[in-house]
């Protein structure tokens, strides 16, 4: 993606998802700023542009795009539509009824999978889901995300053999407000 298009999309994501006010974070701390990823994921115009740009990050040979519950699901759906690569929808844990599947949608067993996530901060859920996908027979070596929030998450993912392909780092989104 050319630099101007990337800057414009970063600004659009920032303007759509950045909120000010008083927010209690997962850590229990209070913040005057909050980044609500679901706001850009639920905006069809922004989501379409994100998916168009993510297509270029899909490694060669990927057979299935695996979106993680919950934020990765809209991203992987849009990305599947743009790339024509089948999608799987990965639960945090296999459901306990019906088919008892971890991954819904297309089959993952023996296939080269690329995990799709909206935001990576610590990498914790990506690690758990990657391990579950590998146990289920998937070949998982890559993860695509819209936003890499913290480089510590990348380090943890690399430790389990994942290559991380972010569209944006959080600093790029924060800088977009100044462009």
C-alpha positions as CSV (number, residue, x, y, z in Angstrom):
1,X,0.0,0.0,0.0
2,X,1.4,3.4,-0.8
3,X,2.3,5.7,2.1
4,X,-0.5,8.2,1.4
5,X,-3.2,5.4,1.3
6,X,-1.8,3.9,4.5
7,X,-1.8,7.3,6.3
8,X,-5.4,8.0,5.2
9,X,-6.6,4.6,6.4
10,X,-4.8,5.0,9.7
11,X,-6.5,8.4,10.2
12,X,-9.9,6.9,9.3
13,X,-9.4,4.0,11.8
14,X,-8.2,6.4,14.5
15,X,-11.1,8.9,13.9
16,X,-13.7,6.0,13.9
17,X,-12.4,4.1,16.9
18,X,-10.7,6.6,19.2
19,X,-12.9,7.8,22.1
20,X,-12.3,10.3,24.9
21,X,-14.0,10.3,28.3
22,X,-13.5,8.2,31.4
23,X,-12.9,4.5,30.8
24,X,-12.1,1.6,33.1
25,X,-9.5,-0.6,31.4
26,X,-9.2,-4.4,31.7
27,X,-6.3,-3.8,34.1
28,X,-8.7,-1.9,36.4
29,X,-6.9,1.4,35.6
30,X,-8.8,4.5,34.5
31,X,-8.0,6.2,31.2
32,X,-9.2,9.4,29.4
33,X,-8.7,7.7,26.0
34,X,-10.0,4.4,24.7
35,X,-9.6,2.7,21.3
36,X,-12.8,0.8,20.5
37,X,-11.9,-1.6,17.7
38,X,-15.5,-2.7,17.2
39,X,-16.3,0.7,15.9
40,X,-14.0,0.3,12.8
41,X,-15.0,-3.4,12.5
42,X,-18.7,-2.5,12.3
43,X,-18.2,0.3,9.8
44,X,-18.6,-1.4,6.3
45,X,-16.6,1.3,4.6
46,X,-13.6,1.2,6.9
47,X,-13.8,-2.6,7.2
48,X,-13.7,-3.0,3.4
49,X,-10.6,-0.8,3.2
50,X,-8.9,-2.7,6.0
51,X,-9.6,-6.0,4.2
52,X,-8.3,-4.7,0.9
53,X,-5.0,-3.8,2.5
54,X,-4.8,-7.0,4.5
55,X,-5.0,-9.1,1.4
56,X,-1.4,-8.1,0.6
57,X,-0.2,-9.5,3.9
58,X,-1.5,-13.0,3.4
59,X,1.5,-15.3,2.9
60,X,1.7,-17.4,-0.2
61,X,0.3,-20.9,0.2
62,X,-2.3,-20.1,2.8
63,X,-5.3,-22.4,2.5
64,X,-7.6,-21.2,5.3
65,X,-8.0,-17.8,7.1
66,X,-8.8,-18.5,10.7
67,X,-10.5,-15.6,12.5
68,X,-10.4,-15.6,16.3
69,X,-13.5,-15.0,18.4
70,X,-14.8,-12.3,18.6
71,X,-12.9,-9.4,17.0
72,X,-11.2,-11.6,14.3
73,X,-14.6,-12.8,13.0
74,X,-15.6,-9.7,11.0
75,X,-12.1,-9.1,9.8
76,X,-11.7,-12.7,8.6
77,X,-15.1,-12.6,6.9
78,X,-14.2,-9.4,5.0
79,X,-10.8,-10.7,4.2
80,X,-12.2,-14.0,2.9
81,X,-14.5,-12.1,0.6
82,X,-11.6,-10.0,-0.8
83,X,-9.1,-12.9,-1.1
84,X,-11.4,-15.8,-2.1
85,X,-9.6,-17.9,0.6
86,X,-12.0,-19.9,2.8
87,X,-12.6,-18.9,6.4
88,X,-12.8,-20.7,9.7
89,X,-14.2,-19.1,12.8
90,X,-12.2,-20.1,15.9
91,X,-13.9,-20.3,19.3
92,X,-12.0,-19.6,22.5
93,X,-12.8,-23.2,23.4
94,X,-14.6,-25.9,21.5
95,X,-18.4,-25.8,22.0
96,X,-19.8,-28.5,24.2
97,X,-22.8,-29.4,22.1
98,X,-23.7,-30.3,18.5
99,X,-20.5,-30.8,16.5
100,X,-18.2,-29.8,19.5
101,X,-15.9,-28.0,17.1
102,X,-13.2,-25.5,17.9
103,X,-13.2,-24.1,14.4
104,X,-16.5,-23.6,12.5
105,X,-16.6,-23.2,8.8
106,X,-14.2,-24.8,6.4
107,X,-12.0,-27.7,7.5
108,X,-8.6,-26.9,9.1
109,X,-7.1,-30.4,9.5
110,X,-3.8,-30.7,7.6
111,X,-4.2,-27.2,6.0
112,X,-1.9,-24.3,6.1
113,X,-3.8,-21.7,8.3
114,X,-3.2,-18.0,8.8
115,X,-4.7,-16.8,12.1
116,X,-6.5,-13.4,11.7
117,X,-6.9,-11.1,14.7
118,X,-8.0,-7.5,15.1
119,X,-5.6,-6.3,17.7
120,X,-2.6,-8.0,19.3
121,X,-1.5,-6.7,22.6
122,X,0.0,-9.5,24.7
123,X,-0.6,-12.3,22.2
124,X,-2.2,-14.5,24.8
125,X,-5.4,-15.5,22.9
126,X,-3.4,-16.0,19.7
127,X,-1.1,-18.3,21.5
128,X,-4.0,-20.3,23.1
129,X,-5.9,-20.5,19.8
130,X,-2.7,-21.4,17.8
131,X,-2.0,-24.3,20.2
132,X,-5.6,-25.5,19.9
133,X,-5.5,-25.2,16.1
134,X,-2.2,-27.2,15.9
135,X,-3.6,-29.9,18.2
136,X,-6.6,-30.1,15.8
137,X,-4.2,-30.8,12.9
138,X,-3.7,-27.3,11.4
139,X,-0.4,-26.0,10.2
140,X,-0.1,-22.6,11.8
141,X,3.0,-20.4,11.1
142,X,1.5,-16.9,10.4
143,X,-0.8,-14.4,12.0
144,X,-2.3,-11.3,10.5
145,X,-3.6,-8.4,12.6
146,X,-5.0,-5.0,11.9
147,X,-3.2,-3.4,14.9
148,X,-0.1,-4.6,16.7
149,X,-0.5,-2.7,20.0
150,X,2.6,-3.9,21.9
151,X,5.9,-5.4,20.6
152,X,5.9,-7.7,23.6
153,X,3.0,-9.6,22.0
154,X,5.0,-10.1,18.9
155,X,8.0,-11.5,20.9
156,X,5.7,-14.1,22.6
157,X,4.2,-15.1,19.2
158,X,7.6,-15.5,17.6
159,X,8.6,-17.8,20.5
160,X,5.9,-20.3,19.4
161,X,7.0,-20.1,15.8
162,X,4.6,-17.5,14.5
163,X,5.4,-14.8,12.0
164,X,3.4,-11.6,12.8
165,X,2.1,-9.5,9.9
166,X,0.5,-6.3,11.2
167,X,-1.3,-3.7,9.0
168,X,-0.5,-1.0,11.6
169,X,1.4,-0.6,14.8
170,X,-0.4,1.4,17.4
171,X,2.2,4.2,17.1
172,X,1.1,4.6,13.4
173,X,-2.5,5.1,14.4
174,X,-1.6,7.5,17.2
175,X,0.6,9.5,14.7
176,X,-2.3,9.6,12.2
177,X,-4.2,12.0,14.4
178,X,-1.4,14.5,13.8
179,X,-1.3,14.2,10.0
